[in-house]
Amino acid sequence: MRVFGIVLIIVGILMMVFTGINFQKKENVAKIGPVEINKKENKHVGWPTYVGGIVAVAGVVMAVAGGKKK
């Protein structure tokens, strides 16, 4: 559980630094014999900065709770 908390902390910090990712999707529009028509479309997946903070705080809680032994 402690390792998962550390991973969440790292992911949360990265989410705060990078507020989204961009990628390009290639779609086949038409194929007529040997001729192909393709379409490239830019996509963006974004998230608010505070979500990264929430994930990082959850990671800290999990790392602290996982570190306590009875």
mmCIF file as gemmi writes it, N, C-alpha and C atoms, coordinates in Angstrom:
data_model
loop_
_atom_site.group_PDB
_atom_site.id
_atom_site.type_symbol
_atom_site.label_atom_id
_atom_site.label_alt_id
_atom_site.label_comp_id
_atom_site.label_asym_id
_atom_site.label_entity_id
_atom_site.label_seq_id
_atom_site.pdbx_PDB_ins_code
_atom_site.Cartn_x
_atom_site.Cartn_y
_atom_site.Cartn_z
_atom_site.occupancy
_atom_site.B_iso_or_equiv
_atom_site.pdbx_formal_charge
_atom_site.auth_seq_id
_atom_site.auth_asym_id
_atom_site.pdbx_PDB_model_num
ATOM 1 N N . MET Axp A 1 ? 0.824 -1.18 0 1 0 ? 1 A 1
ATOM 2 C CA . MET Axp A 1 ? 0 0 0 1 0 ? 1 A 1
ATOM 3 C C . MET Axp A 1 ? 0.878 1.258 0 1 0 ? 1 A 1
ATOM 4 N N . ARG Axp A 2 ? 2.03 1.156 0.626 1 0 ? 2 A 1
ATOM 5 C CA . ARG Axp A 2 ? 2.938 2.296 0.673 1 0 ? 2 A 1
ATOM 6 C C . ARG Axp A 2 ? 3.496 2.62 -0.709 1 0 ? 2 A 1
ATOM 7 N N . VAL Axp A 3 ? 3.825 1.58 -1.472 1 0 ? 3 A 1
ATOM 8 C CA . VAL Axp A 3 ? 4.359 1.783 -2.821 1 0 ? 3 A 1
ATOM 9 C C . VAL Axp A 3 ? 3.303 2.434 -3.713 1 0 ? 3 A 1
ATOM 10 N N . PHE Axp A 4 ? 2.052 1.989 -3.588 1 0 ? 4 A 1
ATOM 11 C CA . PHE Axp A 4 ? 0.969 2.581 -4.371 1 0 ? 4 A 1
ATOM 12 C C . PHE Axp A 4 ? 0.772 4.053 -4.002 1 0 ? 4 A 1
ATOM 13 N N . GLY Axp A 5 ? 0.945 4.385 -2.726 1 0 ? 5 A 1
ATOM 14 C CA . GLY Axp A 5 ? 0.853 5.777 -2.296 1 0 ? 5 A 1
ATOM 15 C C . GLY Axp A 5 ? 1.938 6.636 -2.917 1 0 ? 5 A 1
ATOM 16 N N . ILE Axp A 6 ? 3.155 6.098 -2.991 1 0 ? 6 A 1
ATOM 17 C CA . ILE Axp A 6 ? 4.257 6.843 -3.604 1 0 ? 6 A 1
ATOM 18 C C . ILE Axp A 6 ? 4.003 7.054 -5.093 1 0 ? 6 A 1
ATOM 19 N N . VAL Axp A 7 ? 3.456 6.02 -5.744 1 0 ? 7 A 1
ATOM 20 C CA . VAL Axp A 7 ? 3.121 6.155 -7.171 1 0 ? 7 A 1
ATOM 21 C C . VAL Axp A 7 ? 2.049 7.227 -7.36 1 0 ? 7 A 1
ATOM 22 N N . LEU Axp A 8 ? 1.05 7.255 -6.486 1 0 ? 8 A 1
ATOM 23 C CA . LEU Axp A 8 ? 0.01 8.289 -6.579 1 0 ? 8 A 1
ATOM 24 C C . LEU Axp A 8 ? 0.584 9.688 -6.367 1 0 ? 8 A 1
ATOM 25 N N . ILE Axp A 9 ? 1.539 9.822 -5.481 1 0 ? 9 A 1
ATOM 26 C CA . ILE Axp A 9 ? 2.172 11.132 -5.26 1 0 ? 9 A 1
ATOM 27 C C . ILE Axp A 9 ? 2.859 11.596 -6.547 1 0 ? 9 A 1
ATOM 28 N N . ILE Axp A 10 ? 3.603 10.703 -7.168 1 0 ? 10 A 1
ATOM 29 C CA . ILE Axp A 10 ? 4.311 11.061 -8.408 1 0 ? 10 A 1
ATOM 30 C C . ILE Axp A 10 ? 3.336 11.406 -9.521 1 0 ? 10 A 1
ATOM 31 N N . VAL Axp A 11 ? 2.287 10.595 -9.664 1 0 ? 11 A 1
ATOM 32 C CA . VAL Axp A 11 ? 1.281 10.86 -10.707 1 0 ? 11 A 1
ATOM 33 C C . VAL Axp A 11 ? 0.569 12.185 -10.436 1 0 ? 11 A 1
ATOM 34 N N . GLY Axp A 12 ? 0.251 12.465 -9.182 1 0 ? 12 A 1
ATOM 35 C CA . GLY Axp A 12 ? -0.414 13.72 -8.83 1 0 ? 12 A 1
ATOM 36 C C . GLY Axp A 12 ? 0.431 14.934 -9.157 1 0 ? 12 A 1
ATOM 37 N N . ILE Axp A 13 ? 1.733 14.85 -8.87 1 0 ? 13 A 1
ATOM 38 C CA . ILE Axp A 13 ? 2.631 15.968 -9.193 1 0 ? 13 A 1
ATOM 39 C C . ILE Axp A 13 ? 2.713 16.161 -10.7 1 0 ? 13 A 1
ATOM 40 N N . LEU Axp A 14 ? 2.812 15.056 -11.443 1 0 ? 14 A 1
ATOM 41 C CA . LEU Axp A 14 ? 2.848 15.165 -12.907 1 0 ? 14 A 1
ATOM 42 C C . LEU Axp A 14 ? 1.547 15.747 -13.452 1 0 ? 14 A 1
ATOM 43 N N . MET Axp A 15 ? 0.409 15.394 -12.845 1 0 ? 15 A 1
ATOM 44 C CA . MET Axp A 15 ? -0.874 15.945 -13.292 1 0 ? 15 A 1
ATOM 45 C C . MET Axp A 15 ? -0.971 17.439 -13.026 1 0 ? 15 A 1
ATOM 46 N N . MET Axp A 16 ? -0.316 17.907 -11.961 1 0 ? 16 A 1
ATOM 47 C CA . MET Axp A 16 ? -0.331 19.344 -11.694 1 0 ? 16 A 1
ATOM 48 C C . MET Axp A 16 ? 0.571 20.099 -12.665 1 0 ? 16 A 1
ATOM 49 N N . VAL Axp A 17 ? 1.672 19.468 -13.076 1 0 ? 17 A 1
ATOM 50 C CA . VAL Axp A 17 ? 2.604 20.126 -13.99 1 0 ? 17 A 1
ATOM 51 C C . VAL Axp A 17 ? 2.055 20.1 -15.419 1 0 ? 17 A 1
ATOM 52 N N . PHE Axp A 18 ? 1.614 18.924 -15.862 1 0 ? 18 A 1
ATOM 53 C CA . PHE Axp A 18 ? 1.067 18.766 -17.208 1 0 ? 18 A 1
ATOM 54 C C . PHE Axp A 18 ? -0.446 18.659 -17.095 1 0 ? 18 A 1
ATOM 55 N N . THR Axp A 19 ? -1.158 19.706 -17.514 1 0 ? 19 A 1
ATOM 56 C CA . THR Axp A 19 ? -2.606 19.749 -17.312 1 0 ? 19 A 1
ATOM 57 C C . THR Axp A 19 ? -3.384 19.059 -18.429 1 0 ? 19 A 1
ATOM 58 N N . GLY Axp A 20 ? -2.724 18.309 -19.264 1 0 ? 20 A 1
ATOM 59 C CA . GLY Axp A 20 ? -3.412 17.569 -20.315 1 0 ? 20 A 1
ATOM 60 C C . GLY Axp A 20 ? -2.41 16.917 -21.243 1 0 ? 20 A 1
ATOM 61 N N . ILE Axp A 21 ? -2.941 16.037 -22.093 1 0 ? 21 A 1
ATOM 62 C CA . ILE Axp A 21 ? -2.104 15.398 -23.097 1 0 ? 21 A 1
ATOM 63 C C . ILE Axp A 21 ? -2.74 15.584 -24.46 1 0 ? 21 A 1
ATOM 64 N N . ASN Axp A 22 ? -1.907 15.701 -25.47 1 0 ? 22 A 1
ATOM 65 C CA . ASN Axp A 22 ? -2.358 15.815 -26.847 1 0 ? 22 A 1
ATOM 66 C C . ASN Axp A 22 ? -1.906 14.578 -27.607 1 0 ? 22 A 1
ATOM 67 N N . PHE Axp A 23 ? -2.767 14.116 -28.493 1 0 ? 23 A 1
ATOM 68 C CA . PHE Axp A 23 ? -2.393 13.013 -29.359 1 0 ? 23 A 1
ATOM 69 C C . PHE Axp A 23 ? -3.111 13.154 -30.682 1 0 ? 23 A 1
ATOM 70 N N . GLN Axp A 24 ? -2.628 12.431 -31.67 1 0 ? 24 A 1
ATOM 71 C CA . GLN Axp A 24 ? -3.178 12.514 -33.015 1 0 ? 24 A 1
ATOM 72 C C . GLN Axp A 24 ? -3.795 11.172 -33.384 1 0 ? 24 A 1
ATOM 73 N N . LYS Axp A 25 ? -5.025 11.225 -33.87 1 0 ? 25 A 1
ATOM 74 C CA . LYS Axp A 25 ? -5.735 10.017 -34.244 1 0 ? 25 A 1
ATOM 75 C C . LYS Axp A 25 ? -5.853 9.967 -35.762 1 0 ? 25 A 1
ATOM 76 N N . LYS Axp A 26 ? -5.456 8.845 -36.338 1 0 ? 26 A 1
ATOM 77 C CA . LYS Axp A 26 ? -5.524 8.666 -37.783 1 0 ? 26 A 1
ATOM 78 C C . LYS Axp A 26 ? -6.718 7.774 -38.089 1 0 ? 26 A 1
ATOM 79 N N . GLU Axp A 27 ? -7.572 8.246 -38.984 1 0 ? 27 A 1
ATOM 80 C CA . GLU Axp A 27 ? -8.796 7.519 -39.308 1 0 ? 27 A 1
ATOM 81 C C . GLU Axp A 27 ? -8.878 7.311 -40.817 1 0 ? 27 A 1
ATOM 82 N N . ASN Axp A 28 ? -9.207 6.115 -41.204 1 0 ? 28 A 1
ATOM 83 C CA . ASN Axp A 28 ? -9.361 5.789 -42.614 1 0 ? 28 A 1
ATOM 84 C C . ASN Axp A 28 ? -10.755 6.234 -43.062 1 0 ? 28 A 1
ATOM 85 N N . VAL Axp A 29 ? -10.826 7.207 -43.973 1 0 ? 29 A 1
ATOM 86 C CA . VAL Axp A 29 ? -12.107 7.748 -44.424 1 0 ? 29 A 1
ATOM 87 C C . VAL Axp A 29 ? -12.663 6.928 -45.582 1 0 ? 29 A 1
ATOM 88 N N . ALA Axp A 30 ? -11.836 6.666 -46.581 1 0 ? 30 A 1
ATOM 89 C CA . ALA Axp A 30 ? -12.304 5.912 -47.745 1 0 ? 30 A 1
ATOM 90 C C . ALA Axp A 30 ? -11.148 5.128 -48.349 1 0 ? 30 A 1
ATOM 91 N N . LYS Axp A 31 ? -11.492 3.974 -48.901 1 0 ? 31 A 1
ATOM 92 C CA . LYS Axp A 31 ? -10.507 3.158 -49.592 1 0 ? 31 A 1
ATOM 93 C C . LYS Axp A 31 ? -11.156 2.686 -50.892 1 0 ? 31 A 1
ATOM 94 N N . ILE Axp A 32 ? -10.652 3.247 -51.98 1 0 ? 32 A 1
ATOM 95 C CA . ILE Axp A 32 ? -11.192 2.913 -53.304 1 0 ? 32 A 1
ATOM 96 C C . ILE Axp A 32 ? -10.055 2.299 -54.108 1 0 ? 32 A 1
ATOM 97 N N . GLY Axp A 33 ? -10.058 1.003 -54.19 1 0 ? 33 A 1
ATOM 98 C CA . GLY Axp A 33 ? -8.986 0.31 -54.902 1 0 ? 33 A 1
ATOM 99 C C . GLY Axp A 33 ? -7.659 0.556 -54.202 1 0 ? 33 A 1
ATOM 100 N N . PRO Axp A 34 ? -6.64 0.971 -54.97 1 0 ? 34 A 1
ATOM 101 C CA . PRO Axp A 34 ? -5.337 1.221 -54.35 1 0 ? 34 A 1
ATOM 102 C C . PRO Axp A 34 ? -5.237 2.604 -53.687 1 0 ? 34 A 1
ATOM 103 N N . VAL Axp A 35 ? -6.289 3.419 -53.805 1 0 ? 35 A 1
ATOM 104 C CA . VAL Axp A 35 ? -6.264 4.779 -53.266 1 0 ? 35 A 1
ATOM 105 C C . VAL Axp A 35 ? -6.919 4.79 -51.881 1 0 ? 35 A 1
ATOM 106 N N . GLU Axp A 36 ? -6.208 5.352 -50.927 1 0 ? 36 A 1
ATOM 107 C CA . GLU Axp A 36 ? -6.741 5.496 -49.572 1 0 ? 36 A 1
ATOM 108 C C . GLU Axp A 36 ? -6.817 6.968 -49.201 1 0 ? 36 A 1
ATOM 109 N N . ILE Axp A 37 ? -7.887 7.343 -48.519 1 0 ? 37 A 1
ATOM 110 C CA . ILE Axp A 37 ? -8.03 8.702 -48 1 0 ? 37 A 1
ATOM 111 C C . ILE Axp A 37 ? -8.057 8.602 -46.487 1 0 ? 37 A 1
ATOM 112 N N . ASN Axp A 38 ? -7.071 9.228 -45.843 1 0 ? 38 A 1
ATOM 113 C CA . ASN Axp A 38 ? -6.954 9.202 -44.391 1 0 ? 38 A 1
ATOM 114 C C . ASN Axp A 38 ? -7.166 10.593 -43.823 1 0 ? 38 A 1
ATOM 115 N N . LYS Axp A 39 ? -7.656 10.624 -42.601 1 0 ? 39 A 1
ATOM 116 C CA . LYS Axp A 39 ? -7.885 11.886 -41.91 1 0 ? 39 A 1
ATOM 117 C C . LYS Axp A 39 ? -7.14 11.844 -40.582 1 0 ? 39 A 1
ATOM 118 N N . LYS Axp A 40 ? -6.345 12.878 -40.323 1 0 ? 40 A 1
ATOM 119 C CA . LYS Axp A 40 ? -5.653 12.994 -39.046 1 0 ? 40 A 1
ATOM 120 C C . LYS Axp A 40 ? -6.378 14.045 -38.21 1 0 ? 40 A 1
ATOM 121 N N . GLU Axp A 41 ? -6.68 13.661 -36.988 1 0 ? 41 A 1
ATOM 122 C CA . GLU Axp A 41 ? -7.424 14.552 -36.109 1 0 ? 41 A 1
ATOM 123 C C . GLU Axp A 41 ? -6.665 14.703 -34.797 1 0 ? 41 A 1
ATOM 124 N N . ASN Axp A 42 ? -6.456 15.955 -34.376 1 0 ? 42 A 1
ATOM 125 C CA . ASN Axp A 42 ? -5.773 16.218 -33.106 1 0 ? 42 A 1
ATOM 126 C C . ASN Axp A 42 ? -6.783 16.138 -31.97 1 0 ? 42 A 1
ATOM 127 N N . LYS Axp A 43 ? -6.418 15.413 -30.919 1 0 ? 43 A 1
ATOM 128 C CA . LYS Axp A 43 ? -7.277 15.254 -29.752 1 0 ? 43 A 1
ATOM 129 C C . LYS Axp A 43 ? -6.55 15.799 -28.529 1 0 ? 43 A 1
ATOM 130 N N . HIS Axp A 44 ? -7.312 16.278 -27.568 1 0 ? 44 A 1
ATOM 131 C CA . HIS Axp A 44 ? -6.76 16.787 -26.319 1 0 ? 44 A 1
ATOM 132 C C . HIS Axp A 44 ? -7.566 16.214 -25.155 1 0 ? 44 A 1
ATOM 133 N N . VAL Axp A 45 ? -6.871 15.619 -24.207 1 0 ? 45 A 1
ATOM 134 C CA . VAL Axp A 45 ? -7.497 15.144 -22.975 1 0 ? 45 A 1
ATOM 135 C C . VAL Axp A 45 ? -6.931 16.002 -21.852 1 0 ? 45 A 1
ATOM 136 N N . GLY Axp A 46 ? -7.788 16.746 -21.205 1 0 ? 46 A 1
ATOM 137 C CA . GLY Axp A 46 ? -7.331 17.661 -20.169 1 0 ? 46 A 1
ATOM 138 C C . GLY Axp A 46 ? -8.03 17.4 -18.846 1 0 ? 46 A 1
ATOM 139 N N . TRP Axp A 47 ? -7.407 17.889 -17.766 1 0 ? 47 A 1
ATOM 140 C CA . TRP Axp A 47 ? -7.98 17.781 -16.436 1 0 ? 47 A 1
ATOM 141 C C . TRP Axp A 47 ? -7.606 19.037 -15.669 1 0 ? 47 A 1
ATOM 142 N N . PRO Axp A 48 ? -8.425 19.403 -14.695 1 0 ? 48 A 1
ATOM 143 C CA . PRO Axp A 48 ? -8.104 20.582 -13.891 1 0 ? 48 A 1
ATOM 144 C C . PRO Axp A 48 ? -6.877 20.332 -13.01 1 0 ? 48 A 1
ATOM 145 N N . THR Axp A 49 ? -6.186 21.383 -12.652 1 0 ? 49 A 1
ATOM 146 C CA . THR Axp A 49 ? -4.974 21.269 -11.847 1 0 ? 49 A 1
ATOM 147 C C . THR Axp A 49 ? -5.273 20.704 -10.462 1 0 ? 49 A 1
ATOM 148 N N . TYR Axp A 50 ? -6.444 21.043 -9.898 1 0 ? 50 A 1
ATOM 149 C CA . TYR Axp A 50 ? -6.745 20.597 -8.55 1 0 ? 50 A 1
ATOM 150 C C . TYR Axp A 50 ? -6.915 19.079 -8.458 1 0 ? 50 A 1
ATOM 151 N N . VAL Axp A 51 ? -7.214 18.421 -9.554 1 0 ? 51 A 1
ATOM 152 C CA . VAL Axp A 51 ? -7.329 16.96 -9.544 1 0 ? 51 A 1
ATOM 153 C C . VAL Axp A 51 ? -5.961 16.339 -9.242 1 0 ? 51 A 1
ATOM 154 N N . GLY Axp A 52 ? -4.909 16.902 -9.787 1 0 ? 52 A 1
ATOM 155 C CA . GLY Axp A 52 ? -3.565 16.429 -9.481 1 0 ? 52 A 1
ATOM 156 C C . GLY Axp A 52 ? -3.23 16.601 -8.009 1 0 ? 52 A 1
ATOM 157 N N . GLY Axp A 53 ? -3.68 17.705 -7.426 1 0 ? 53 A 1
ATOM 158 C CA . GLY Axp A 53 ? -3.468 17.925 -5.989 1 0 ? 53 A 1
ATOM 159 C C . GLY Axp A 53 ? -4.211 16.911 -5.146 1 0 ? 53 A 1
ATOM 160 N N . ILE Axp A 54 ? -5.433 16.589 -5.547 1 0 ? 54 A 1
ATOM 161 C CA . ILE Axp A 54 ? -6.224 15.589 -4.817 1 0 ? 54 A 1
ATOM 162 C C . ILE Axp A 54 ? -5.552 14.219 -4.895 1 0 ? 54 A 1
ATOM 163 N N . VAL Axp A 55 ? -5.058 13.863 -6.065 1 0 ? 55 A 1
ATOM 164 C CA . VAL Axp A 55 ? -4.38 12.571 -6.231 1 0 ? 55 A 1
ATOM 165 C C . VAL Axp A 55 ? -3.105 12.527 -5.392 1 0 ? 55 A 1
ATOM 166 N N . ALA Axp A 56 ? -2.358 13.634 -5.359 1 0 ? 56 A 1
ATOM 167 C CA . ALA Axp A 56 ? -1.124 13.679 -4.572 1 0 ? 56 A 1
ATOM 168 C C . ALA Axp A 56 ? -1.429 13.564 -3.078 1 0 ? 56 A 1
ATOM 169 N N . VAL Axp A 57 ? -2.461 14.242 -2.6 1 0 ? 57 A 1
ATOM 170 C CA . VAL Axp A 57 ? -2.829 14.166 -1.187 1 0 ? 57 A 1
ATOM 171 C C . VAL Axp A 57 ? -3.29 12.753 -0.831 1 0 ? 57 A 1
ATOM 172 N N . ALA Axp A 58 ? -4.049 12.13 -1.717 1 0 ? 58 A 1
ATOM 173 C CA . ALA Axp A 58 ? -4.465 10.747 -1.485 1 0 ? 58 A 1
ATOM 174 C C . ALA Axp A 58 ? -3.25 9.825 -1.417 1 0 ? 58 A 1
ATOM 175 N N . GLY Axp A 59 ? -2.253 10.086 -2.223 1 0 ? 59 A 1
ATOM 176 C CA . GLY Axp A 59 ? -1.028 9.302 -2.178 1 0 ? 59 A 1
ATOM 177 C C . GLY Axp A 59 ? -0.272 9.472 -0.864 1 0 ? 59 A 1
ATOM 178 N N . VAL Axp A 60 ? -0.237 10.7 -0.357 1 0 ? 60 A 1
ATOM 179 C CA . VAL Axp A 60 ? 0.413 10.948 0.935 1 0 ? 60 A 1
ATOM 180 C C . VAL Axp A 60 ? -0.316 10.197 2.044 1 0 ? 60 A 1
ATOM 181 N N . VAL Axp A 61 ? -1.634 10.233 2.025 1 0 ? 61 A 1
ATOM 182 C CA . VAL Axp A 61 ? -2.425 9.53 3.035 1 0 ? 61 A 1
ATOM 183 C C . VAL Axp A 61 ? -2.162 8.031 2.971 1 0 ? 61 A 1
ATOM 184 N N . MET Axp A 62 ? -2.138 7.479 1.76 1 0 ? 62 A 1
ATOM 185 C CA . MET Axp A 62 ? -1.893 6.043 1.614 1 0 ? 62 A 1
ATOM 186 C C . MET Axp A 62 ? -0.473 5.668 2.026 1 0 ? 62 A 1
ATOM 187 N N . ALA Axp A 63 ? 0.489 6.518 1.708 1 0 ? 63 A 1
ATOM 188 C CA . ALA Axp A 63 ? 1.879 6.215 2.073 1 0 ? 63 A 1
ATOM 189 C C . ALA Axp A 63 ? 2.069 6.264 3.584 1 0 ? 63 A 1
ATOM 190 N N . VAL Axp A 64 ? 1.43 7.224 4.246 1 0 ? 64 A 1
ATOM 191 C CA . VAL Axp A 64 ? 1.541 7.329 5.704 1 0 ? 64 A 1
ATOM 192 C C . VAL Axp A 64 ? 0.805 6.175 6.377 1 0 ? 64 A 1
ATOM 193 N N . ALA Axp A 65 ? -0.39 5.864 5.889 1 0 ? 65 A 1
ATOM 194 C CA . ALA Axp A 65 ? -1.174 4.771 6.479 1 0 ? 65 A 1
ATOM 195 C C . ALA Axp A 65 ? -0.501 3.426 6.23 1 0 ? 65 A 1
ATOM 196 N N . GLY Axp A 66 ? 0.137 3.26 5.11 1 0 ? 66 A 1
ATOM 197 C CA . GLY Axp A 66 ? 0.824 2.007 4.8 1 0 ? 66 A 1
ATOM 198 C C . GLY Axp A 66 ? 2.126 1.856 5.542 1 0 ? 66 A 1
ATOM 199 N N . GLY Axp A 67 ? 2.693 2.943 5.996 1 0 ? 67 A 1
ATOM 200 C CA . GLY Axp A 67 ? 3.962 2.892 6.703 1 0 ? 67 A 1
ATOM 201 C C . GLY Axp A 67 ? 3.83 2.539 8.177 1 0 ? 67 A 1
ATOM 202 N N . LYS Axp A 68 ? 2.63 2.734 8.758 1 0 ? 68 A 1
ATOM 203 C CA . LYS Axp A 68 ? 2.418 2.411 10.168 1 0 ? 68 A 1
ATOM 204 C C . LYS Axp A 68 ? 2.244 0.904 10.333 1 0 ? 68 A 1
ATOM 205 N N . LYS Axp A 69 ? 3 0.349 11.268 1 0 ? 69 A 1
ATOM 206 C CA . LYS Axp A 69 ? 2.884 -1.081 11.567 1 0 ? 69 A 1
ATOM 207 C C . LYS Axp A 69 ? 2.559 -1.249 13.037 1 0 ? 69 A 1
ATOM 208 N N . LYS Axp A 70 ? 1.743 -2.239 13.316 1 0 ? 70 A 1
ATOM 209 C CA . LYS Axp A 70 ? 1.343 -2.485 14.706 1 0 ? 70 A 1
ATOM 210 C C . LYS Axp A 70 ? 2.239 -3.517 15.351 1 0 ? 70 A 1
